[in-house]
Amino acid sequence: MKKNNNNDKSKNYCNKCSNNCTNEQEELMQINSNLCYSSNSWLNDYVAKRNEEILRIARFSKTLVKKLREPHYAYTLTNDNRSEFYTDFCHDLVADVYAHKAKTKKASTTNWDNAKLVYFEMGSDFHHASIIADKYSDSKYLLVKQIENFNPMYDDLFSELLGLK
């Protein structure tokens, strides 16, 4: 950098293009003395795009963390003859169970004629609901015991969940 003696002695001017350069551009020129960054708009464009992307990721992360902290549900579905059980967890229990019943969710329940919601439990957050679901998917004995305590007749609880009963 050199001082321009013509107009203003306090301003720094670039050796390459004679433009007034910022401190950040001066630092970049010290790192790579062959380039003049004030004359190239690509750097400003790159920094602006990168900052936009960082803000977008931060907003998405904030939304994701908020959703993960909301209550989640562990639930169990079974077929008509109670020979198979499907245990999972979700954020929106009604939508998830409806997707199983409509056979739009890709899962083992798509082969069943009638998937019945026989058990559900609310967890305080994503992590708690996943622990509940894992506990019951690992042990069929614990699952059947919990269902029989909660719903001894193995009734479909979906209509109760919708408030129809």
Secondary structure, DSSP 8 states (H G I E B T S, - for coil): -EE-SSS-TTSEE-TTT--B--HHHHHHHHHSTT--SSS-HHHHHHHHHHHHHHHHHHHHHHHHHHHHHS-EEEEEEE-TTS--EEEEEES-HHHHHHHHHTT-S-SGGGG-S--EEEEEEEESSHHHHHHHHHHHHH-HHHHHHHHHHH-TT----HHHHHT--
